[in-house]
Amino acid sequence: MTRWRVAAEVVGRVPPETTQQAVGYPALFVLVALGALVPVIPTGALVSSAAVVAFHQRSLPLGVLLVIAVAALAAFCGDVALYWLGSRGVRSRGGSRWLESLRGRAEPERLERARRKLDEHGVLVLVLSRLVPAGRIPVMLACLLGGVPLRRFARGDAPACVAWAATYGLIGILGGSLFSEPWKGVVLAVGLTLLISAAPGVWRRLRPGRVRQ
């Protein structure tokens, strides 16, 4: 009983912010990495929300920089894992469910456009693809079908993930700086990220003639 009592006293002395950071950063890493593999997790909104919370903590600016670093590393690990899984399908005769999933998530027009940009600019196009909503998968698939080695893909994807995490981190800083209550900043940051994600689809629907050409 004495050990449990001492442990409870130690935990009770831990500052709430320290406890939140100890839980929050690993959770952010896991969710962003999974979001790179499975498209149902809004990773941009997660990063922006975490940046809002870090902005209101006393660890500024270290907290925000740590959010960006964790998110960039998680996105990179998720991208590399997905690329490796997809490359196994390219090498095998029967393909794989991961490769078919990538094909199903990439529209033919966007895939063809990504192939042209990959031929013109090489893996540098990965940086822009990470910043454009729904642009990551077509470029990744174009790299897979073009036979880009994993090591070369990783070299181009690393700065892309840093730029992506920094962009959504800045959105979180914007949301946090406008409101004194963190939850209001989180709502604004999530709203902005969802608006950015939906913009390309709305644009294509409003200009159907341009899409068919």
N, C-alpha and C positions, 0 to 999 in steps of 0.2 A: 504493500500500500504506500510505503514511503517513496518508492521510486516513481509511482504514478503521480503522487502529490508533487514531487519535485519537477517532474516533466510538465505537469499542468501549470506550475508557476512559471517555468521557463517560457512556455508557449504564450502564457498570458502577458509576459513582458515584451514579446516581439511586437514592434510597431505595426499597425494595420497595413501601412503602405508596403513594408517589407514583406509581409505575408502575401499581399496581393501580387507583388512582383514575382515572388517565388512560384506562385501558381500561374500567374498570367502569362509570363514569357514562354514557359514550356507549352502551355495550351495554345498560345498564338502560333508557335512553331508547328505543332501537330496539325492544327486546323488549316494553316496556309499550305503545308506540304500535301495534305489530303486534298485540298482544293485544287492543287495543280494536277492531281490525278483524276479526281471526280468533279465534274463541272457544276455540282449542285451547291457548293459552298461559296458564298460571295466574299472572296478573299480580299478584294479591294476595300469593301466596307469594314471588314475585320481590322485591317491595318489602320484605316482612318479612325475607327472607334478607339483602338488601343492608343493611337497617337493623341487623341483628345484627352483620354484619362491620364496619360503621361504628362501632358502639357499642364494639367492642373495639380500635379504632384510637385513636391519640393525638389525633386531630382532633376528639374529642367536645367540645361538642355540634354543632360546625359540620358534621361529616360526616353525622350523622343528618338535620340540617336540609337539607343538600344532596341527600340521597337523597329526602326528601319532596318537595323542590322539583322535582327532575328527574322523579320519577314523576308528580307532578301535571301538569306541563307536557306530558309524553308522553301521558298519558291524555286530556288536553284536545285535543291535536292529533289523536289517533286518533279521538276522539268526533266532532270537527268534520269530519274527513275522511269518516267513515262517514255522518254526517248529510248532508253535501253529495252523496255518491254516492247515498244513498237518495232525496234530494229530486229528483235528476235522473230517477229512475224514476217518481216521483209526477207530474212534469210531462209525461212522455212517454206516449203512448197505449199503447205496448207494455210499459211498465214497464222494469225492469232486473233483472239477477241479484242485485244488492245489495239491492234492495227485496224481492225474493222470499226472499232469505236471511234478512232481518229478519223477514218474515212467518212463515217456518218456525221461527224461534227464539222466537217469542212465542206462548204458549198463548192461545186465545181468551178464557178467563176472566180471565187476567191483563191482557190487552190492554184488555178492557172496564173492568176495575177501574182501570187506568192512565188511561183516558179520563175516567172520573168524577173522579179525583183531579186531573187536569189542568184540568178545568172548574172545580173548586172552588178550587184553590190556584195555578193557573198554573204557570209554569216552576219555581217553588220546589220542586215535587215532584221535580225532578231531583236535588236534594241527597240526599233520602232514597233515591231509586232507585239511586244509586251505592253506597250503604252496604248495601242489601239484596241478598243473593245472587240472581242472575238477575232483578233488578229493573230493570236499566238498559235492556235492549232493548225491553220492552213500553212503557216511558215514551217512549223515543226514537221508536218506531213510532207511538205515539199523537200525538206532536208532529208527525211527518211527515204523518200522515193528517189532522191538524187544521189543517194549513197554517201552522204556526208558522215565522216567518222564521228563517233561519240566524243572523242577528245576535242575535235574541232568545233563541234556543236557546243560543248561545254565552255570553250573559250569565248564564243559569241554570246552565250546565254548568261554568263556571269554579270557583265555590265548591264545587260538588259534587265536582270532581276533587281540590281541595285537602283537603276533608274525608275523602275516600276514601284519599288517600295518607297523610294524618296518622294515620288509624285503623290502617292496616296497618304504618305506621312505628312506632307505639306497641306493636303486637304484637311487632315485632322487638326493640324496646327491652326489653320484658318477657322475651323469650327470651334476650337477651344478658345481662341482669342476673342471671339465675338460675344461669348456668353460667360457669365461667372459660374453658372451651374454646369457641371460636366455633362449631364444628361441632355441638355439642350444642344450642346456642341456635338454630341454623338448623333442626335437626330438629324442635325444639319449635315454632318459628314456622311452619314448613311444615305440621306436623300441625294446629295451631290454625286456620290459614287453610283447609285442606282440610275440617276439621270444620265450620267456619262455612259453607263453600260447599255442603256436603252436607246441612246441617240442614233447609232448606226442603223438599227432596225427600223426606227421611225423614219429616218431619212430615205431609206430604200423604199419604204411603202409610199411616201409622199412623191417619189419620183420614179414610178414604175417604168416609164418610157426609157429613162437613162439606163436602168438595170438590164433591160432586154437587149440593148445594143451591144 
